[in-house]
Amino acid sequence: MSLLVPLYVHPAEDPGAWHRLIASADRTYAVVLNPADGPGSAPDPAYTAAARALRAAGARLLGYVDTDYGVRDRALIVEEARRHQTWYAADGCFLDRVTAGPEGLSACRRTVRELRRLGTGTVVLNPGVHPAPGYARLADLTVTFEGHWTTYVSAFTRPPWTARHPPDRFCHLVYGVPEALVPLAVRTARERGAAVSGPVTGEPPNPWAGLSPALTGREDVEG
């Protein structure tokens, strides 16, 4: 199974969720670490311990960095990625709120190049929609949908250019999924060309505060 797991709750606030995540590390594509809308200004001991346990369990760790749709300075983005590497031994970077239009492609390309020079392994871009085709060539994984289950069911469209890339280059992050339909959400992502997915039952403002039933063992999502 390939599940991208953004778990945006502090380990001290919900240690059970983090323990279950560590126990299910082999079922994940990667885990996104987000201590403070990024790495924060100093290492967080709880996240250091959680990251160490996840690495020991075989999980790939991605440091969360917000790009604010191209508004944030590239140097700040790279510096935050460096902190994730230094403090939490992150394997890669999850770039959130990435631009999707062709006008932002060259700037995004420069950012990714700097991250690669920094030693960043896996780069995940999250525009949350299907971006201009060139973005998918920059990243190891591109999140081409982030939104509510009702929107995913009723309004999702897949542009033809995505068929030129293997499914393991795309991810769909879907929240508000009824628990009984989590297996369907995983299968639907695969049918729509995304081998990686992250269906959760949570709702805004922070749908990523809890683990997906796909990781808890309560749902059979392998079929």
N, C-alpha and C positions, 0 to 999 in steps of 0.2 A: 504494500500500500504506500502511496505517496501523498502524505498530508503535510501541508504547510501550516504551522501552528504559531500564530501570534497570540501569546498569552499575556494580556496586558493587565495583570494584577500582581501586586507585590507578593513575594514568597512568604512574608510574615503574615500577610492578610489572609491568604488561602494556601497554607502549606500542603493541604491534601491534594489540591489540583496539581501542584508542582511534583509531588511524589508520584501521582498517577502518570503524569507526563514522563517522568524519568523512567518509570516502569514500562512505558509504551514507546520508548525512544526508537526502537527498531521499526516502528510503523510510520515514522515521519520522514518527510523529505528534508525538513529543516525546522528549527525553532527560532522564532524572532525574539531577541532580547530587547526590552524597552524599559529600562529603569526609570527614566525621567523625560519622556518624549525625546529620547536620545540617550546617550550614555550618562548624562548628568555632569556635574562639575567635579565629582570625586567618586572613587570606587564605592559601590554599595556592597558591604560584606554579605548580605543575604543573596544578592545576585551572583557574587563571586562563588559562593558555595553551590548555588543551583547550577551555574554554568559548569563548574567542575564535575558535578554529579552527572549532568547531561552528557558531557564529553566522555566520561568514563563509560556511560551506557551506550555510546556510539552515535549520539546525535550530532548533526551539523548545526552550528550556531551562526545566526545572522544578527548583526548589530543594526538596530533601527536608527535610520537617519531621515529626517524630514527635509525635502528639497523645496517645499512650498511652491510647487509648480514653476520652478526656475527662478524664484525671487531671491532665495538665499545665496549668499556668496559661496563660490565653489571651495574656497579655502576653509570655510567653516564646516562644510560637508565632509571634506577630506579629514579635517582635524577630528571630527566626531567619530569617523570610521577608525581613525588611529587609536582613539581612546578605547573603543570597543575591543580592538585587537589587544591593546596593552593590558587593559583591566580585566577583560573577560575571555581572552584568547578566542575571540570570534573568528570563525572560518571565512566569513563573508559579510555582505552588507545588504540590508533590505532598504532600498531607497523608496520612500513613500511620497505620495502626491507628486509624481513625476509628470512633466508636460507630456501631452499626447500629440500635439500638432507638429507639422513639418518644420515650422519656424523655430521650435525648440530643440530639434534633433542634434544640431551641431554642438550646442552647449552641453547637452546630455552626453554626447560622445566624448567630449573633453573631460567631463567629470568621471566617466567610467574609466577612461585611460589613466587618469591620475590615481584612481582607486586601485587599478591593476598594478601600477608602479609601486604603490604602497605595499603591495603583497596581498591584496584582497583576493580571495579565491572565488567563491560564488557571489555573483552580483545578481540581485533580483530587483527588477523595476516594477513599481506599482503605479501605473497611471489610472488603474481601476476601470478602464475602458479599452477598447481596441485602439491602439495608437497608430500613427503613420507607420507603414511597414518597416522602415529602417530601424526602429527602436528594438525590434525583436532580434536583430543581428548584434546588438550591443551586449545583451545580457544572457546569462545562463537560463534565466526564467523571467517571463513577463506576465504580470497579473493583468489579464484582459477583461476581467469583470470583478468588481467589488460592489455588492449591493444586497438588497433584501430579496428573500426567496420569491416573493410575489412578483417582483420585477424580473427576476431570473426566469421564472416560468412564463411570464406573459410578454416580455419585450426584448428578450435576448436575440441578437442577430450576429452572425459570424461572417466577416468579410472573406472573400475568396482567397486573399493572399495568405491567410493563416494555413491553408492546406499545403503550402510550400515548406512548412516547418514541421518537425516531428512533434507529437503531442506532449512530450516531456519538456518542451520549451514554454508551455503555457500553464497558467494556474487560474482557477476561479475561486474567489473568496465570497462565500454566500452566508449571510446572517439571517436570523429570523426563521430558520428552517424548523418546522415541527419535528419533534424528536423522532417520531415514527417514520418520517420521510428522509432522515439523514442518509440511509443507504441509497435511496433514489437520487439524492443530490449528488452523491459521489458518482453513481452510474451516469447521470445526466452530464456531468462535467466530462467524463470520458467520451460519451457519445458526441459531445460538442467540441472535441479535439483538445481537451485539457487533461493531461495525465495526472496533474497535480491539482489538488483542491483543498478547501478548508471550510467545510460546512459547520456552522455553529447555530445553536438555538437562541443565542443572546440577541438582544435588541439594543438600539441606540439609547443613551449616548455612548456606551462602550460595549458593543456586542462581543468583544474579544476578552471579556473578563472571566470567562469560563471555558472549560475544555469541550471539544466536540464529543458527542456520544460515539463518534467513530473511533475514538481513542480509549474510551472507558471500558470497552468490552461488552456493553449492553446491547450493541447493535451489530448485526452481521453485515458488513459493507464490502465483503470480499467478492460477492457474486456479481 
